[in-house]
C-alpha cells in the first residue's frame, strides 16, 4: 500500500523520515528522564533505589547494541520496510511489561525490548533514507531526521510533566507506533528491490519519490553499479586489521565516538529531570526539562545552517571546548552550592549551562562523529568496521548512563561533571593528532593523510 494522493517528491521524502522511527527513537532514549524521579519518590506501584535507577537509565543501550549490528543483515535479508514495521512488536511488549509490572525487573525487561526497537530503527532508518533521497535533499533530510528525534524528546518532556508513568508510557509509545505504522503507505527501498532483482518494483519506488521529469533509468543504473561494486569488496571481520591505514581509521572512528559519549550527552538525556531536582533551582525540574528539550530541537536546525560553513575539525574543537566549559559551569554550581553559597543568579546556571551545552553539542560533536566515520573508513572494511563502531558506541553509552547515578551518590555531583569536562580536553588533543580533516577530501586523500599520521 502506498500514498496515492498528489504530493511533491521532497515532501514524500520528509514524510518518510517521520515514519521510520525517528520520533520514537527520541522518546525511547528519554523515557527514563521523567519516570525515574516518579519511581524514586514512590509515585508508582513500587519505589526504586539509586542502583535500580541506574539500570533503568542505562539498560536500553544494552538492548540497542544487541540488535543494532545484526539489523543491517536483517534489513538486507527481509527488507527495510518489513524490518521497520516488525520493530513495533518490541515496543508493544515494552508497554505491556510496564503496565503489568509490579517490580523493577519488569521495567528492566521492558527497557531491553525498547532498546531492541531503538537499536534496530537507528540502524535501518538512515539506510532507507539515504537510499530514497535525492542528492540535493540528502543532507537536509538527514538533519530533519535528527531534528525529529529531538522532537520525540520534547514530547516526552511535556508528557512526563503531566502524566503518571504508566499513562506517560502508553501515550508516548502509542504515538511512536502510530507514526511507524504510517510507513505502510510508503514503498520499499529501491536499492533493496534491486538487490532482489525486482527492477520494476525499484522503478515504481523511485517514481514515488521523484518528480515526473526525473530520469529514473539513470538512477536505477547507478544503483545497479553500486551493488555490483559492493559485491566485489565483501570482507571478513578480521580484515579490518589488515593494514596500517585500516587500523588507524578504525581507531580514529572508535575514538571520536567515545569522546562524543564522554560529553555527557546521554546522561543529560536520560537523567535531566533528576539533575534539575538535585540542583534545587527555582524552576520546576519538569519545566526545566521542557526548556532543554526545546533547545535540543532548535539547536539541530541551527546546525543544519552552519555545519558546512567550516572544516569538520574546526567545529569539533568548538563543540568540545563549548560542551566542556558548560560542564565546568554545571560543576561549579554544585561546588558553590556545597560551600553554602547561594543566590538567585546561581539558580539559573543549571538550566543555562544545559541549554548552551546542547547548542555546542549540535554544532560539532552531535552530527559530525558519525559523518566522519562514514568518510574515514575505507570501502573494503566499511561494513564490519561500521558494525564494530556502532556496538562500541552503545557499550560506551551503557557505561556512562549506568555509572552516572552511582557517581553522584558516591562523590559530590561537581566531580562527575568536572570529569566530563576534562575528557573534552582529551577530545581536542585526540582530534588534533589522530583525525585527519575530511571535508572536501577524496577517499584517497584521506587514506594518505591517515598513513602519514
N, C-alpha and C positions, 0 to 999 in steps of 0.2 A: 504494500500500500504506500502510495506517495501523495504528496500535496498536489492537488490538481488546479487550484486557482492560481491566477497570474501574480507572480512576484518577481522582482528583479533578481538577477543571479547573485548579486552581492548580499541582498537581504536573506536569501536562502542559505548562503554560507554562514552568515552571522547567526541565523536562527538555529542552524545545526550545532553551532558552538554552545548554544544554551541547552541543547538536548542530549549532549554526550557526557553528562555527569559533572559539568563544571560547578554548578551551584551546589550540588550535593557534596562535592569534594570539600568545598569551603565549610559547609555545615558539619560534616563529619569530623573535620580536624578541630573545630572549635566547640563541639558539643560539650566537652568536659568543662569549659570555662564557667558557664553559669550553673552547671549541675553539681560540681564538686562542693562549692560553698553551701548549697542547699542540703546536701547529704551530710556534710560536716556539722551543720547546725541542727541536724535532726528533723529537717523538713521533708522527710520521706519515710518509707517503711522500715528503714534501718539507718544507723549512723556509721560513718566511716572514720578511720584513723588517717593520720598523715601518710603512713606506709601504703594504705589501701588507696588513698587519693593519688599517690604517685603511680600506681599501677593503672588506675583508670585513665590518667592523662597520657600514659606512655604506650600502653599495650596495643593501641591502634597501629602504631608503627610496625610492631611485630607482625600483625596480620597483613598489613600492606606490603611489607617486604617479602612475605611468603608467596604472594600472588603476583606481585608486580613483574618479576622476571619471567615466569612462565606465561604470563598473559600475552607477550609478544608472539610466542609459538602458537598459543591457542587462537589468537586473532588471525594468524596465517592459516591455521587449520580449519577453523569454523566460520571465520568472517568477523569483521569489526562490528557490524550491526548486531549480529546474533550474540556475540560476547557481551556487548554493552547492555542489551536487554536482559540477558541472563543474570547479569550482576545486580539486578534489582532483588534477586532472591535473598542474598545475604543481608540486604537492608531490611527486608521484611522479617527475617529471623531475628535481627537486632531489636526491632520494635517489639516483637513477641517476648523476647527474653527480658527486656526492660519492664514490660507490663506484668509478667507473671513472677518476676524475680522478687524474692523476699530476703536475699542476702547479696553481698557484694560479688560473689562468684558468678552470679547470673550476669552482672554488669561486665565482668572481665570477659566472659564468653561472648557477650553481645558486642563488645568493642573489638574483639578479634574478627568477628563476622563483618562488622562495619569496616574494619581495616581491609578485609578481602575485597570488598566493593571499592573502597578508595584506591587501593593499590592497583586493581585491575583497570578501573576507569582512568586513572592517571597515566597508565601505560598505553591504553588503547586509544583514548581520545586525541592526543596530539598527533598520532599516526594518521587517524582518519582525517583530521582537519588539514594536515599537510597534503594528503592525497586528493582532497576535493578543492583545495584553494587555488585560485588564480595567482600567478606570481605577484601581481601588484597588490593583492589582498593578503598575502601570506603573513607578513609582519604585523599589520594591524589586527588581523584575525587572531593571531597568537596572543597579542596584547589584550584583545577583547575577552578571550578565553580566561586569561589570568584575572582580568577585572571581575568576571562573573564568579570566579572562585571566592573573591573577597566580598562580592555581593551576598554570597551564601553566609559568609562570616558575619556580615552586617545583619542579615535576617536573624541569625542565631542570637546576636546580642540583644535585638529588640524582643524576640520571643522569650528569651531567657529572663528578661526583666519582669515580665508579667505572668508567666505560666509556671506551674509546678513541673517538676522534672518529667513526669510521665506524659502530661499533656504537651509539654515542650518537645519531647522525643517524637510523639505521634505527628504533630503538626509539621515540624521541620523536616522530618524524614519523608512524610507523605508528599510534601511539596517537591522534594528531590526526586521521588519516584514518579510523580506526575510529569515532571519535565523530561525525565528519561523515557517514559512511555511515549512522549511526543516524537521520539526518534523513529517510531513505527512508520511515520509518514515520510521518512527520508530514505533515499536509496542506499544500497551497499556501496562501499568504496570502489571506484573504477579500477584501482590498482589490484584489489583483491579479486575482482571479477576477471581481470586479465590473467591473474595467476591461475585461475581455474579455467582458462581458455574460453571464457564467455565474453567474446568481443562485442556481441550485440548488447548484452547487459551493461558492459562498461560504457558503450556508446550512449545508451539511454541515461545512464547515471551522469555522464558528463553533460549531456544535453539539459538535464535537470538543473545543473549548477552553472550553466553558461548561457550567455545571450545568443540570440539567433544567428548573429554574424560570426560567431567563433568557429574557427576551423577545428572541428572535433578530431578529424583524421590525424592532424599533426600531433595533437596531444596524445592520442592513442599510440601512435608510432613511438613517441618519446617514452611513454610508459613501458611499452614492449622492449625497447632498447635498454632501459634501466633495469628491468627484470633479468634480461639476458646477462648484463654485466654483473649483477648480484649473484647470479647462479655460478659465475666463474670464480668468485672470491670467497666461497664458503670455507671456513677455517675451524679448527678445533680450539677448545678453550685455552690450552696451554700455549698456543701460538702467539698469544698476546705478549709473551715474554721473549719472543724470538729475536728481537733486535734492540739496540740501544734507543732508537727513536721511539719504538713501540712502548718500551718500559717508561721512558721519560714522559711521553704523552699521557700514559695511564696514571702515573704518579701525580702529574700536574692536575689531571681531572679529579682524582681522589682528594688531592689537597684542597682545591678550590671549593669542592662540595663540602668538605669537612669544615672549612672556615665559614662557609655560608651558614651552617648549622651553629657554629660557635658564636655567631652574633647574638644568639638567644631568641631567634625568631620563633621557634616552636614553643619555647617557654611562654612567650608573650601571647601566643595564640591559644595555648592550652590552659593557661592559668591567669588570664588577665584580670578577671573578677577577684580572684584570690589575692593577687598582688595589690590591687587597689584597696581591698579590705585591710591588708596588713599595713598599708601606708596610712590609713585612717584619715585621708583628706576629707574636706568638707563635702565634696560632691559624692552622691551615692555611687558605690562601686559599679553597679549595673549600668548607670547612666554614663559613667566614665568609659566603660567598655563599649557602649554605643558610639561615643565620640571617637574612640580609637578605631573602631570598625569603619566608620565614615572616612577617617583619614586613610585607611588602607585602600579603599575604593578610589578616592581622589588621587592618591599617590600613584596608582597604576596608570591612570590617564596622564599624569604628569610625565611618567617615564616614557610613555608612547611618543610624546612630542620632543623629547630631548635625547633619547638613548642613542640615536645615530649621529648626534652632533659632534662627538669627540671619540677618541680612541677607547677601546674596551678597558685597558688598564687604568686610564685616567679616571673613569667612572668607578672602577673597583677601589682605587685609592681614596676617592672622595667618600664613597659609601662606607668603607672600613673605618676611616677616620671619623665620619659623622656618627655612625652607629656606636663606635667605641666611646666617643665623647658623651653621647646620650646615656650610655650605661654608667659612665662615671658620675654623671649628674644624678641618676637614679640612686646609685650607691651613696653619693654624698648626702642625699636627702635622708636616707636611713641612718647614715653616720651621725648627722646633726640631730636627728630625732632621738637617737640613742644617748646623745650627750645632754638631752633635755632642752635643746634649742628648738623653739617652735615659733612660727609666725604665719600670718595669712599668706604672705608671699611664698613661703616654703611649701605650703599646701598645694600650690599649683604645679610644683616641679614634677611629681609622678605622671600627671596627665600630659603636661607639656613635653617632657622628655620622651614619653612613649609615642606620642603623635609624631614628633620630629624623628624619632628612631625609624618609623615606617617610611617617612619621606626619604631619608637617606638610604634605607634598605632597598627601596624600589627603584632608585636611580642607578643601582650597581649590583650589589650582592644578591638582590632578588632575582632579576631576569637574566643577568649575564653568565653566571656559572654554567647553567645548562646550555646556553648558546655557545660558550667557549668549549664545552665538552664536545658538542657536535662539530666544531671547527678544528679541534686539536687531533682527534683520533683518526689515524689512517684508515682508509676504506677497508683494508683487509682484516682489521681487528675490531672494527666499529661495533659489530653485533655482540660478541662476547664481552668486550670491554665496557660497552654501554650497560649491559646487564649487571656486570660487577659493580659499576659505579652507582647504579640505582640501588642495588642491595646495600652497598656501603652507606649510602645516604640515609636509608631507613634505619639502619643499625645505629648510626650517629644520632638520628632523631630520637630513637628509643632511649639511648643512653642519657642524653641531655634532659629529655622530658621526665625520665624516671628519677634522676638524681636531684632535680631542682627542689621539689618539696622537702626532700631529706636534708639537702644542704642548708636551706634557710632555717630549718629546725635545729640542726646541729651547730651551725655558726650563725652569726648575725647576718641579716639579708645583704648588707652592703658588700660583704666579701664575695658573695656569689656574683653580683653584678660587676664588681671590680675584675673578677676572673674573666668574664666575657669581654670586658674592655681590653685587658692585656692580650687576649687572643687576637684582637683586631690589629694590634701592633705586629704580631707574628704574621698575620694575614698580609699586611703590606710588604713585609720582608719577603715572604714566600712569593708573592705576586711579582715583586721586583726581579727576583733571581731565577724563578722556576717556571714562569708562564710567559711565553712569547706573545707579542701583540698579534692579534688575528684579524682585526678589521682591515678590509681591503686587500688581504693577502691571499694568494693561491695556496692550495694544499701543499704544493711542492715547496713554496717559500716558508711555510710554517714548519714543515719537516726539516728543512735545512737549518732553521733557527733553533729548533729543538736539539739538533745534533751538535750545535755549537755551544749550547748552554753548559 
